């Protein structure tokens, strides 16, 4: 049970300094002064306090004894503290939580109640365009590491009275702020309740990985590699999903938002498609869809055709190896696949100033030189390069990694099991994806179960007017019609 405040300022300060480790932590500070004839103290964390908070403090120090003879807290709040965000607390545990979160707490001698002043300063970088979600047109602002700024960026795009930004604290020790964003009269209430309960009931010290830790909490931390949530760093992307009926989660200190449910096709959507006209947008969408099949199946299918030329029709007789190498085709594909992944991992760890050197080394040593010494056939390098480029064209980074793993599995199945091994592995992977669900939505929706209108909206670029009618049936939204009715307009005006 929370310990109540004492009326003695000295006792309260002694307890709080001990709880906060003021004698051991240099940044836990206390500023003592007088308000009227009463001793007062402001306790706070150095670096979280705004400089302009000094003006309200000076104003309170000028308070006369008669001004606060009775109802001290009430009179200070109404007459002597002209600050925006203030509240009161009556327990020591609550004060500790507030101070560690950044606000400042004002304690007054003879009063068993304290004033919380949210005069936090927010350290944040400028909102740059996300590296993984760039577009040739459109807003260039992305999320930053400050939760409040991220929520504000979404709220600017949805000026709806039903927009909700519900904040929870997760982590017994870290007490990280986690915001659930949704539109109250659209979202499936069961989805919000289920996610909220998981976050409230989790028994964990903190969120060392921020948004990734939240993902593991709400998905149960299964070994299923399929991404069940979508990561995005764009506020406009989050706004679009909220209007469809999705739930978004923003974690303080993380520059990304989680959007759920997130079936397979949602990971291949990109803003670039919708920034183009219907014809060009549809073309780009189909190219990206084709890139998935090329990335996953091209190496394994080519290998099967090259090693089983008797099944090839006449117009595909050119498929095969023109220049023999010292190792088998299967091993070549495995080594080439591992080599590409090795370059990708190295490029992430390499400073940008050395990235060009890494590209030259990777292209020359693993490509040209490997062919010249007879280690690889030129065809293997060509088709693995096409597959790798196609993988880079997939917008969802997490999905692209899973598809790369599938490509490797199909390659191994084709090498050791031939055509039947490839077919069996394909069936197993398809069944695995078909029976996977993302928060109640089948992962292969709208293909399985089939939903023509939803599938059309994913693959064919439609205008805003085409998309502004029916929300996805699979989301089980409360308001399924996206058109604003007359009674809704009247309610918003009221």
C-alpha positions as CSV (number, residue, x, y, z in Angstrom):
1,X,0.0,0.0,0.0
2,X,1.3,3.5,-0.8
3,X,2.7,5.4,2.1
4,X,0.9,8.7,2.7
5,X,2.7,12.0,2.9
6,X,3.5,13.4,6.3
7,X,2.7,17.0,7.3
8,X,6.4,17.5,8.2
9,X,8.4,18.6,5.2
10,X,11.7,17.4,6.8
11,X,10.3,13.8,7.1
12,X,9.0,13.8,3.5
13,X,12.3,15.0,2.1
14,X,14.3,12.5,4.1
15,X,12.2,9.6,2.8
16,X,12.2,10.8,-0.8
17,X,15.9,11.4,-0.9
18,X,16.5,8.0,0.4
19,X,14.1,6.4,-2.1
20,X,15.5,8.3,-5.0
21,X,19.2,7.9,-3.9
22,X,19.8,11.6,-3.8
23,X,23.1,11.1,-1.9
24,X,24.4,8.6,-4.5
25,X,22.9,10.1,-7.8
26,X,24.2,13.5,-8.7
27,X,21.2,14.4,-10.8
28,X,18.6,14.1,-8.1
29,X,18.2,17.7,-6.8
30,X,16.2,19.5,-4.2
31,X,15.6,23.3,-4.2
32,X,14.4,24.6,-0.8
33,X,12.7,28.0,-0.4
34,X,9.8,29.7,1.4
35,X,6.3,30.3,0.3
36,X,4.8,32.9,2.7
37,X,6.0,31.8,6.1
38,X,6.1,28.1,5.1
39,X,9.1,26.0,4.2
40,X,8.9,24.5,0.7
41,X,11.0,22.3,-1.5
42,X,11.0,21.4,-5.2
43,X,12.5,18.0,-5.9
44,X,13.4,17.0,-9.5
45,X,15.8,15.3,-11.8
46,X,18.5,17.6,-13.3
47,X,18.2,17.9,-17.1
48,X,14.4,17.3,-17.2
49,X,13.4,20.7,-15.9
50,X,12.6,23.7,-18.2
51,X,14.4,26.9,-17.5
52,X,11.2,29.0,-17.8
53,X,9.9,27.2,-14.7
54,X,11.9,29.6,-12.6
55,X,9.2,32.4,-13.2
56,X,6.4,30.5,-11.5
57,X,8.7,29.6,-8.6
58,X,9.7,33.3,-8.2
59,X,6.0,34.2,-8.2
60,X,5.2,31.7,-5.5
61,X,8.2,33.0,-3.4
62,X,6.5,36.4,-3.4
63,X,3.4,35.0,-1.7
64,X,2.5,36.6,1.6
65,X,1.5,34.8,4.7
66,X,-2.1,35.9,4.5
67,X,-2.5,34.6,0.9
68,X,-2.1,31.0,2.0
69,X,-3.3,31.0,5.6
70,X,-5.8,28.2,4.9
71,X,-6.3,25.8,1.9
72,X,-2.7,26.2,1.0
73,X,-2.6,23.8,-2.0
74,X,-5.9,25.1,-3.4
75,X,-4.9,28.7,-3.2
76,X,-1.4,28.1,-4.7
77,X,-3.0,26.3,-7.7
78,X,-5.6,28.9,-8.3
79,X,-3.6,32.1,-7.6
80,X,0.1,31.6,-7.4
81,X,1.1,28.9,-9.9
82,X,0.4,30.0,-13.5
83,X,1.6,26.8,-15.2
84,X,-0.1,24.6,-17.7
85,X,0.1,21.0,-16.4
86,X,-0.3,20.6,-12.7
87,X,-1.9,18.0,-10.4
88,X,-1.7,16.8,-6.8
89,X,-0.6,13.6,-5.1
90,X,-0.9,12.4,-1.5
91,X,1.4,9.4,-1.4
92,X,5.2,9.1,-1.4
93,X,5.3,6.2,-3.9
94,X,3.4,8.3,-6.4
95,X,5.8,11.2,-5.9
96,X,8.8,8.9,-6.6
97,X,7.1,7.7,-9.8
98,X,6.4,11.2,-11.0
99,X,9.9,12.5,-10.3
100,X,11.6,9.6,-12.1
101,X,9.3,10.2,-15.1
102,X,10.5,13.8,-15.3
103,X,8.0,16.2,-13.7
104,X,8.9,18.3,-10.6
105,X,7.1,17.9,-7.3
106,X,6.5,20.8,-4.9
107,X,6.3,19.9,-1.2
108,X,5.1,22.4,1.5
109,X,5.6,22.1,5.3
110,X,2.4,21.5,7.2
111,X,0.6,20.0,4.2
112,X,0.1,16.3,3.5
113,X,-0.4,16.9,-0.2
114,X,2.1,17.7,-2.9
115,X,1.8,19.5,-6.3
116,X,3.2,17.8,-9.4
117,X,4.4,20.4,-12.0
118,X,5.0,18.9,-15.5
119,X,7.7,21.3,-16.5
120,X,9.7,18.6,-18.4
121,X,12.0,19.6,-21.2
122,X,11.9,17.1,-24.1
123,X,15.2,16.1,-25.6
124,X,14.7,15.1,-29.2
125,X,16.3,15.1,-32.6
126,X,14.7,16.7,-35.6
127,X,12.1,14.6,-37.4
128,X,13.9,13.3,-40.5
129,X,12.5,11.2,-43.3
130,X,12.8,7.5,-42.4
131,X,15.6,5.7,-44.3
132,X,13.5,2.5,-44.8
133,X,10.3,4.3,-46.0
134,X,11.4,7.0,-48.4
135,X,9.1,8.4,-51.0
136,X,9.7,10.8,-53.9
137,X,6.7,12.8,-52.9
138,X,5.0,13.4,-49.6
139,X,5.8,14.5,-46.1
140,X,9.4,14.2,-45.0
141,X,8.7,13.9,-41.3
142,X,9.3,10.7,-39.4
143,X,9.0,9.5,-35.8
144,X,11.6,10.4,-33.2
145,X,12.4,8.9,-29.8
146,X,10.0,11.1,-27.9
147,X,6.5,9.6,-27.4
148,X,4.6,12.9,-27.1
149,X,6.0,14.3,-30.3
150,X,5.1,11.1,-32.2
151,X,1.5,11.1,-30.9
152,X,1.2,14.8,-31.8
153,X,2.4,14.0,-35.4
154,X,-0.4,11.5,-35.8
155,X,-3.0,13.7,-34.1
156,X,-2.2,16.5,-36.5
157,X,-3.4,14.2,-39.3
158,X,-6.6,13.0,-37.6
159,X,-8.6,15.8,-36.0
160,X,-11.3,13.5,-34.8
161,X,-12.9,13.7,-31.3
162,X,-12.9,9.9,-31.3
163,X,-9.1,9.7,-31.7
164,X,-7.6,8.1,-28.6
165,X,-4.0,8.0,-27.3
166,X,-4.2,5.8,-24.2
167,X,-0.9,5.6,-22.2
168,X,0.2,2.7,-20.1
169,X,3.3,2.1,-18.1
170,X,5.1,-1.2,-18.8
171,X,8.0,-2.6,-16.8
172,X,8.2,-2.9,-13.0
173,X,11.4,-1.0,-12.8
174,X,11.7,1.0,-16.1
175,X,8.0,2.1,-16.2
176,X,8.2,2.9,-19.9
177,X,5.4,4.9,-21.4
178,X,3.5,2.9,-24.1
179,X,0.7,4.6,-26.1
180,X,-2.2,2.8,-27.7
181,X,-3.5,4.8,-30.6
182,X,-6.9,4.1,-32.1
183,X,-10.2,5.7,-33.2
184,X,-12.8,4.8,-30.6
185,X,-15.9,4.4,-32.8
186,X,-14.0,2.4,-35.5
187,X,-11.6,0.0,-33.8
188,X,-12.6,-3.5,-32.8
189,X,-12.9,-3.1,-29.0
190,X,-11.9,-6.8,-28.4
191,X,-8.6,-6.1,-30.1
192,X,-7.9,-3.0,-27.8
193,X,-8.9,-4.9,-24.7
194,X,-6.8,-7.9,-25.5
195,X,-3.6,-5.9,-26.1
196,X,-4.3,-3.6,-23.1
197,X,-4.6,-6.6,-20.8
198,X,-1.4,-8.2,-22.1
199,X,0.5,-5.0,-21.4
200,X,-1.0,-4.5,-18.0
201,X,-0.5,-8.0,-16.8
202,X,3.1,-8.6,-18.1
203,X,5.6,-9.2,-15.3
204,X,8.9,-7.8,-16.6
205,X,11.5,-5.5,-15.2
206,X,11.8,-3.2,-18.3
207,X,11.8,-2.9,-22.1
208,X,15.4,-3.0,-23.0
209,X,14.5,-3.3,-26.7
210,X,11.7,-0.8,-26.7
211,X,9.2,-1.5,-29.5
212,X,10.7,-5.0,-30.1
213,X,10.0,-5.9,-26.4
214,X,6.4,-4.8,-26.8
215,X,6.0,-6.9,-29.9
216,X,7.2,-10.0,-28.1
217,X,4.8,-9.2,-25.2
218,X,1.7,-8.9,-27.3
219,X,2.5,-11.7,-29.7
220,X,3.5,-14.1,-26.9
221,X,7.2,-14.3,-28.0
222,X,6.6,-17.3,-30.3
223,X,9.3,-18.8,-32.5
224,X,7.2,-18.1,-35.6
225,X,9.4,-15.9,-37.7
226,X,6.5,-14.3,-39.7
227,X,6.1,-10.6,-38.6
228,X,2.7,-10.4,-36.9
229,X,3.0,-6.6,-36.5
230,X,4.1,-4.0,-39.0
231,X,6.8,-1.5,-38.1
232,X,6.6,2.0,-39.5
233,X,8.4,5.3,-38.9
234,X,5.9,7.4,-40.8
235,X,3.0,9.3,-39.0
236,X,1.0,9.4,-42.3
237,X,1.2,5.7,-42.5
238,X,-0.1,5.3,-39.0
239,X,-2.9,7.7,-39.7
240,X,-4.0,5.8,-42.8
241,X,-4.1,2.5,-40.8
242,X,-6.0,4.0,-37.9
243,X,-8.7,5.2,-40.3
244,X,-9.0,1.7,-41.6
245,X,-9.5,0.3,-38.1
246,X,-6.1,-0.8,-37.1
247,X,-4.4,-0.3,-33.7
248,X,-1.1,1.5,-33.4
249,X,1.4,1.2,-30.5
250,X,4.1,3.8,-29.9
251,X,6.8,3.3,-27.2
252,X,8.7,6.1,-25.6
253,X,12.4,6.1,-26.7
254,X,11.6,4.2,-29.9
255,X,11.3,6.0,-33.3
256,X,8.9,3.4,-34.7
257,X,5.2,2.5,-34.3
258,X,3.7,-1.0,-34.3
259,X,0.6,-1.4,-36.5
260,X,-1.7,-4.4,-36.0
261,X,-3.2,-6.6,-37.3
262,X,-0.6,-7.0,-40.0
263,X,-1.3,-9.8,-42.5
264,X,1.1,-10.7,-45.3
265,X,0.0,-8.2,-48.0
266,X,0.1,-5.3,-45.6
267,X,3.9,-5.6,-45.4
268,X,4.3,-5.0,-49.1
269,X,2.3,-1.8,-49.2
270,X,4.3,1.4,-49.6
271,X,3.5,5.1,-49.7
272,X,5.3,5.4,-53.1
273,X,2.5,3.5,-54.8
274,X,-0.2,5.9,-53.5
275,X,1.7,9.0,-54.4
276,X,1.4,8.1,-58.1
277,X,-1.6,7.9,-60.3
278,X,-3.7,4.8,-60.6
279,X,-1.9,3.5,-63.7
280,X,1.6,4.1,-62.6
281,X,0.8,3.1,-59.0
282,X,-0.7,-0.2,-60.2
283,X,2.4,-0.9,-62.3
284,X,4.7,-0.3,-59.3
285,X,2.5,-2.4,-57.1
286,X,2.6,-5.3,-59.5
287,X,6.4,-5.0,-59.9
288,X,6.8,-5.2,-56.1
289,X,4.5,-8.3,-56.0
290,X,6.5,-9.9,-58.8
291,X,9.7,-9.1,-56.8
292,X,8.4,-11.4,-54.0
293,X,8.1,-14.4,-56.3
294,X,11.5,-13.7,-58.0
295,X,13.3,-13.3,-54.6
296,X,11.8,-16.5,-53.1
297,X,11.6,-18.9,-56.0
298,X,14.1,-17.9,-58.8
299,X,17.3,-19.6,-57.5
300,X,15.5,-22.9,-56.5
301,X,13.4,-23.1,-59.7
302,X,16.4,-22.3,-61.9
303,X,18.5,-24.9,-60.1
304,X,15.8,-27.6,-60.6
305,X,15.5,-26.8,-64.3
306,X,19.3,-26.7,-64.8
307,X,19.7,-30.1,-63.2
308,X,16.6,-31.7,-64.8
309,X,16.8,-30.5,-68.4
310,X,14.7,-33.3,-69.6
311,X,11.6,-31.6,-68.2
312,X,12.3,-28.3,-70.0
313,X,10.2,-27.3,-73.1
314,X,12.1,-26.3,-76.3
315,X,11.9,-22.6,-75.7
316,X,13.7,-23.0,-72.3
317,X,16.6,-25.1,-73.6
318,X,19.0,-22.1,-73.0
319,X,18.7,-22.7,-69.2
320,X,21.8,-24.3,-67.8
321,X,25.5,-23.8,-67.1
322,X,27.8,-22.7,-70.0
323,X,30.9,-22.6,-67.9
324,X,31.6,-25.5,-65.5
325,X,33.1,-24.8,-62.0
326,X,35.0,-26.8,-59.5
327,X,32.1,-27.3,-57.1
328,X,28.5,-28.4,-57.6
329,X,25.6,-26.1,-58.5
330,X,23.8,-26.7,-55.2
331,X,26.9,-25.8,-53.1
332,X,27.4,-22.7,-55.3
333,X,23.9,-21.4,-54.6
334,X,24.4,-22.0,-50.8
335,X,27.7,-20.2,-50.7
336,X,26.4,-17.4,-52.9
337,X,23.4,-16.9,-50.6
338,X,25.5,-16.9,-47.5
339,X,28.0,-14.5,-49.1
340,X,25.2,-12.0,-50.0
341,X,23.9,-12.2,-46.4
342,X,27.4,-11.7,-45.1
343,X,27.8,-8.5,-47.2
344,X,24.5,-7.2,-46.0
345,X,25.4,-7.8,-42.3
346,X,28.8,-6.2,-42.9
347,X,27.2,-3.1,-44.6
348,X,25.1,-2.5,-41.5
349,X,28.2,-2.5,-39.3
350,X,30.3,-0.4,-41.7
351,X,30.5,3.4,-41.3
352,X,29.0,5.2,-44.3
353,X,32.5,6.5,-45.3
354,X,33.7,2.9,-45.9
355,X,30.5,1.7,-47.5
356,X,31.9,2.3,-51.0
357,X,35.0,0.2,-50.3
358,X,32.8,-2.6,-48.9
359,X,30.7,-2.6,-52.1
360,X,33.8,-2.8,-54.3
361,X,35.3,-5.6,-52.3
362,X,32.0,-7.6,-52.3
363,X,31.4,-7.1,-56.0
364,X,34.9,-7.9,-57.1
365,X,36.0,-10.6,-54.7
366,X,32.7,-12.5,-54.3
367,X,31.6,-11.9,-57.9
368,X,34.1,-11.4,-60.7
369,X,37.1,-13.0,-59.1
370,X,35.1,-16.1,-57.9
371,X,34.0,-16.7,-61.5
372,X,37.5,-16.2,-62.9
373,X,39.1,-18.7,-60.6
374,X,36.3,-21.2,-61.5
375,X,34.7,-21.3,-58.1
376,X,31.3,-20.1,-59.3
377,X,29.4,-20.3,-62.6
378,X,28.4,-16.9,-64.1
379,X,24.7,-18.0,-64.1
380,X,24.7,-18.6,-60.4
381,X,26.0,-15.1,-59.7
382,X,23.5,-13.6,-62.1
383,X,20.4,-15.3,-60.7
384,X,21.4,-14.8,-57.1
385,X,22.0,-11.1,-57.8
386,X,18.6,-10.8,-59.4
387,X,17.0,-12.6,-56.4
388,X,18.9,-10.3,-54.0
389,X,17.8,-7.1,-55.8
390,X,14.2,-8.3,-55.8
391,X,14.5,-8.9,-52.0
392,X,15.6,-5.3,-51.5
393,X,12.5,-4.2,-53.4
394,X,10.2,-5.6,-50.7
395,X,9.1,-2.7,-48.5
396,X,8.6,-4.5,-45.2
397,X,12.1,-5.1,-43.9
398,X,11.0,-7.8,-41.4
399,X,9.0,-9.7,-44.1
400,X,12.0,-9.4,-46.5
401,X,14.2,-11.2,-44.0
402,X,11.6,-14.0,-43.6
403,X,11.3,-14.4,-47.4
404,X,15.1,-14.7,-47.6
405,X,14.9,-17.5,-45.1
406,X,12.2,-19.2,-47.2
407,X,14.4,-18.9,-50.3
408,X,17.2,-20.7,-48.4
409,X,14.8,-23.4,-47.3
410,X,13.6,-23.9,-50.9
411,X,17.2,-24.1,-52.1
412,X,18.1,-26.8,-49.6
413,X,14.9,-28.7,-50.4
414,X,15.7,-28.5,-54.2
415,X,19.3,-29.6,-53.6
416,X,18.7,-32.6,-51.4
417,X,15.1,-33.6,-52.4
418,X,14.9,-32.6,-56.0
419,X,11.5,-31.6,-57.5
420,X,9.5,-33.5,-54.9
421,X,11.6,-32.0,-52.1
422,X,10.8,-28.5,-53.4
423,X,7.1,-29.3,-53.7
424,X,6.9,-30.7,-50.2
425,X,8.7,-27.7,-48.7
426,X,6.5,-25.3,-50.7
427,X,3.3,-27.0,-49.4
428,X,4.7,-26.9,-45.8
429,X,5.5,-23.2,-46.0
430,X,2.1,-22.4,-47.5
431,X,0.2,-24.3,-44.8
432,X,2.3,-22.6,-42.2
433,X,1.4,-19.2,-43.5
434,X,-2.3,-20.1,-44.1
435,X,-2.8,-21.2,-40.5
436,X,-1.0,-18.3,-39.0
437,X,-3.0,-15.5,-37.6
438,X,-2.2,-11.9,-36.8
439,X,-4.4,-10.8,-33.9
440,X,-7.4,-12.7,-35.2
441,X,-6.8,-12.0,-38.9
442,X,-5.6,-14.9,-41.1
443,X,-2.1,-14.1,-42.3
444,X,-2.9,-14.9,-46.0
445,X,-6.0,-12.7,-46.0
446,X,-7.4,-11.5,-48.4
447,X,-6.2,-14.5,-50.5
448,X,-7.2,-17.1,-47.9
449,X,-10.0,-16.5,-47.0
450,X,-10.7,-14.8,-50.3
451,X,-11.9,-11.2,-50.3
452,X,-12.0,-9.8,-53.8
453,X,-12.4,-6.1,-52.9
454,X,-9.6,-6.2,-50.3
455,X,-7.3,-8.0,-52.6
456,X,-8.0,-5.5,-55.3
457,X,-7.1,-2.6,-53.0
458,X,-3.8,-4.3,-52.2
459,X,-2.7,-5.0,-55.7
460,X,-4.4,-2.3,-57.8
461,X,-3.8,1.4,-57.0
462,X,-7.2,2.9,-56.4
463,X,-8.1,6.6,-55.9
464,X,-9.0,8.0,-52.5
465,X,-12.7,8.0,-53.5
466,X,-12.5,4.3,-54.3
467,X,-11.0,3.5,-50.9
468,X,-13.4,5.7,-48.9
469,X,-16.4,3.3,-48.7
470,X,-16.0,0.0,-46.9
471,X,-13.4,-0.8,-44.3
472,X,-11.7,-4.3,-44.4
473,X,-14.2,-6.9,-43.2
474,X,-11.4,-8.9,-41.5
475,X,-10.7,-6.1,-39.0
476,X,-14.3,-6.4,-37.6
477,X,-14.6,-2.7,-37.1
478,X,-17.5,-1.0,-35.5
479,X,-18.1,1.5,-38.2
480,X,-17.7,-0.4,-41.5
481,X,-18.7,2.5,-43.8
482,X,-16.0,5.1,-44.3
483,X,-18.4,7.7,-45.6
484,X,-19.4,10.4,-43.1
485,X,-23.2,10.4,-42.5
486,X,-25.2,13.5,-41.9
487,X,-25.8,12.6,-38.2
488,X,-22.1,12.1,-37.8
489,X,-21.4,15.6,-39.2
490,X,-24.0,17.1,-36.8
491,X,-22.5,15.2,-33.9
492,X,-19.0,16.5,-34.7
493,X,-20.3,20.1,-35.0
494,X,-21.9,19.8,-31.6
